[in-house]
Amino acid sequence: VDNASADGSLDQAPEAYPGARVIANARNEGFARAVNRGLRESRGRCLVLVNPDSEVAEGSLREALRWLEERPQTGLLGPRILYPDGRPQPSVAAFTGLAGLLAQVLHLGRWLRRPGLRRVTGRAARALGLRMLAEHCAADLAAGTPRSVDWLSAAFVLVKREVFVQVGWLDERFFMYAEDEDFGRRARRRGWEA
């Protein structure tokens, strides 16, 4: 789904991906609406949401699909996401509550980018029962260790089709951002693990 891009990629898509069906939006309809448009046209057992600027490592999608299909209660799977320089990009989180909103407003993420501070803050947050902050601090420290999380970033997430059937598509009232947390919350309520 091309969301009214202006970089010429729409013209290159048929040649670059000969078997792909291209859906071109006349205007930028927002992330959730564009993704839903593609999801409605899909036919697979598992569906992948992936940002267009992402590079998928060789064999990783096959491995993620295998891992997801071996776990009946797991409905969503997110891989470790790295910035171009190799640093881990936060891609999991606990559901946002008042503490989470406060952390966002105060831009605590910038302060927590230093690994030593993340560890100390994470331990303190766990001790104080501040689950969201503890989860944020642990997001890139437990890399390589599969674990259950509240929600996954839609930058790259693999989702079983049956989750969408039960939960519904992304909420199109979100133009961009927060639709992934909302979807994770709805999936969790229906008993799916991420």
Salt bridges, closest charged atoms under 4 A:
GLU41 OE1 - ARG21 NH1 2.53
GLU63 OE2 - ARG66 NH2 2.28
GLU69 OE2 - ARG45 NH2 2.27
GLU70 OE2 - ARG66 NH1 2.70
GLU70 OE1 - ARG71 NH1 3.57
ASP85 OD2 - ARG87 NE 2.83
GLU135 OE2 - ARG147 NH1 2.60
ASP140 OD1 - ARG118 NE 3.26
ASP150 OD1 - ARG131 NH2 2.72
ASP171 OD2 - ARG173 NH2 2.59
GLU172 OE1 - ARG33 NE 2.91
GLU172 OE2 - ARG40 NH1 3.54
GLU181 OE2 - ARG185 NH2 3.15
ASP182 OD2 - ARG186 NE 3.01
